[in-house]
Amino acid sequence: MTNKPILIIGKYGKTGRRVLQRLESMGVQTRAVSRSTELSFDWQQRETWGPALQGVGAVYVTYQPDLALAQAEDDIEAFTLMAKQAGVEHLVLLSGRGEAGARRAEEIVINSGIAWNIVRASWFFQNFSESFMIDGILQGELVLPAGDIPEPFIDAEDIADVAVACLTDAKHRNRIYEVTGPRAMTFADCMRELSQALQRPVKYTQVPIDDYLDLLDQQGVPEPMQWLLKELFSEVLDGRNSQVQKGVEAALARPATDFQVYVKRMIESGCWSTDRLKQAV
Ligand SMILES: NC(=O)c1ccc[n+]([C@@H]2O[C@H](COP(=O)([O-])OP(=O)(O)OC[C@H]3O[C@@H](n4cnc5c(N)ncnc54)[C@H](OP(=O)(O)O)[C@@H]3O)[C@@H](O)[C@H]2O)c1
């Protein structure tokens, strides 16, 4: 491991902030960036990349909003080249499972000539608590165009543990860790377990994809986000990713965190408390 700082892209993101927290508590020098940090980094403004890369030894790469975007391939290619020219020695890419765009980004990083890791993750538990699903949960009904295809959702805390192991221990170099949770669950399963733990009903309702897109439109969700959600629900969540993988065990020699453990932690944090709904009214 190098003594130069580790660049974290997505400072406030679901995994970026957890990676940052862990590295800071280990006393590792970091530089965490996003569009709103003082040293700004924006995937859509390439002139911001060079200053962020200046003098760093390794990078934790998260691409926003998603590697499924057509633009991602070009961006990852250009970023990797710039990182190499800046003398970066190690790239850890957060990737997704079963997405063609994610796979292309992985190939670019693997063939970059820089030491690499790929952390290829399933859907995060945190989509239920830090992302687009939280409102539905607070209102007692999660409406999505997903049927009974199970997904082995994963805890972003586990992803951060794996990413930090890769960033700080050379024994992991040049390995792909395909990380999932320990159980494949449908969205209905998740809401059933969440309702039981919350002791209040949160219903799961499946709707056709076009109805869901109409709903997003009515809610004023921007077009690129609508496209992304359509892509994720119609293309990726088709069963190709249902299998549990053992990447967390392989990297950390411990099992991945179960959904029930995450739910308990979130209830204790108050994240799904109905007080939040009252505050929003
Ligand atoms: N969510 C899932 O279930 C899932 C599953 C597998 C893989 N993934 C992959 O995870 C990646 C996203 O990582 P994440 O979930 O850790 O991050 P995230 O939570 O989506 O990231 C949010 C962070 O990114 C920053 N950000 C937003 N737009 C940006 C831009 N244009 N340029 C630079 N920073 C930007 C935000 O801060 P500012 O607003 O200050 O910029 C914030 O710090 C995607 O590539 C996706 O493919 C996600």
The ligand as a Tripos MOL2 file, in Angstrom:
@<TRIPOS>MOLECULE
LIG
   48    52     1     0     0
SMALL
NO_CHARGES

@<TRIPOS>ATOM
      1 N1        -27.6190    1.0400   -5.5670 N.am      1 LIG1
      2 C1        -27.4190   -0.2200   -5.8790 C.2       1 LIG1
      3 O1        -28.1870   -1.1150   -5.5020 O.2       1 LIG1
      4 C2        -26.1980   -0.5920   -6.6970 C.ar      1 LIG1
      5 C3        -25.9210   -1.9570   -6.8910 C.ar      1 LIG1
      6 C4        -24.7620   -2.3090   -7.5950 C.ar      1 LIG1
      7 C5        -23.9200   -1.3220   -8.0870 C.ar      1 LIG1
      8 N2        -24.2430   -0.0260   -7.9040 N.ar      1 LIG1
      9 C6        -23.3440    0.9950   -8.4650 C.3       1 LIG1
     10 O2        -23.0450    1.9460   -7.4920 O.3       1 LIG1
     11 C7        -22.6340    3.1440   -8.1370 C.3       1 LIG1
     12 C8        -23.0560    4.2820   -7.2820 C.3       1 LIG1
     13 O3        -22.3330    4.1780   -6.0890 O.3       1 LIG1
     14 P1        -22.9130    4.4910   -4.6590 P.3       1 LIG1
     15 O4        -24.2740    3.8640   -4.5650 O.co2     1 LIG1
     16 O5        -21.8680    4.1870   -3.6790 O.co2     1 LIG1
     17 O6        -23.0520    6.0450   -4.7850 O.3       1 LIG1
     18 P2        -24.3230    6.9690   -4.6530 P.3       1 LIG1
     19 O7        -24.9490    6.7740   -3.3400 O.co2     1 LIG1
     20 O8        -25.1410    6.8430   -5.9010 O.co2     1 LIG1
     21 O9        -23.5200    8.3440   -4.7340 O.3       1 LIG1
     22 C9        -23.9600    9.5400   -4.3160 C.3       1 LIG1
     23 C10       -22.6970   10.4060   -4.2600 C.3       1 LIG1
     24 O10       -22.2640   10.7040   -5.5600 O.3       1 LIG1
     25 C11       -22.0910   12.0980   -5.7330 C.3       1 LIG1
     26 N3        -22.4290   12.3820   -7.1260 N.ar      1 LIG1
     27 C12       -23.6470   12.4180   -7.7190 C.ar      1 LIG1
     28 N4        -23.5250   12.7300   -9.0140 N.ar      1 LIG1
     29 C13       -22.1980   12.8880   -9.2590 C.ar      1 LIG1
     30 C14       -21.4300   13.2400  -10.4120 C.ar      1 LIG1
     31 N5        -21.9930   13.5340  -11.5960 N.pl3     1 LIG1
     32 N6        -20.0930   13.3100  -10.2960 N.ar      1 LIG1
     33 C15       -19.4850   13.0700   -9.1190 C.ar      1 LIG1
     34 N7        -20.1500   12.7500   -7.9770 N.ar      1 LIG1
     35 C16       -21.4960   12.6590   -8.0600 C.ar      1 LIG1
     36 C17       -23.0170   12.7170   -4.6800 C.3       1 LIG1
     37 O11       -22.5680   13.9300   -4.1420 O.3       1 LIG1
     38 P3        -22.8040   15.3450   -4.8400 P.3       1 LIG1
     39 O12       -24.2680   15.5300   -4.9660 O.co2     1 LIG1
     40 O13       -22.1100   16.2770   -3.9300 O.co2     1 LIG1
     41 O14       -22.1190   15.2350   -6.1680 O.co2     1 LIG1
     42 C18       -22.8630   11.6970   -3.5590 C.3       1 LIG1
     43 O15       -21.6540   11.9260   -2.8480 O.3       1 LIG1
     44 C19       -23.2530    3.1110   -9.5350 C.3       1 LIG1
     45 O16       -22.2600    3.1410  -10.5140 O.3       1 LIG1
     46 C20       -23.9790    1.7790   -9.5920 C.3       1 LIG1
     47 O17       -23.7500    1.1210  -10.8140 O.3       1 LIG1
     48 C21       -25.3330    0.3750   -7.2000 C.ar      1 LIG1
@<TRIPOS>BOND
     1     1     2 1
     2     2     3 2
     3     2     4 1
     4     4     5 ar
     5     4    48 ar
     6     5     6 ar
     7     6     7 ar
     8     7     8 ar
     9     8     9 1
    10     8    48 ar
    11     9    10 1
    12     9    46 1
    13    10    11 1
    14    11    12 1
    15    11    44 1
    16    12    13 1
    17    13    14 1
    18    14    15 2
    19    14    16 1
    20    14    17 1
    21    17    18 1
    22    18    19 2
    23    18    20 1
    24    18    21 1
    25    21    22 1
    26    22    23 1
    27    23    24 1
    28    23    42 1
    29    24    25 1
    30    25    26 1
    31    25    36 1
    32    26    27 ar
    33    26    35 ar
    34    27    28 ar
    35    28    29 ar
    36    29    30 ar
    37    29    35 ar
    38    30    31 1
    39    30    32 ar
    40    32    33 ar
    41    33    34 ar
    42    34    35 ar
    43    36    37 1
    44    36    42 1
    45    37    38 1
    46    38    39 2
    47    38    40 1
    48    38    41 1
    49    42    43 1
    50    44    45 1
    51    44    46 1
    52    46    47 1
@<TRIPOS>SUBSTRUCTURE
     1 LIG1         1 GROUP 0 **** ****
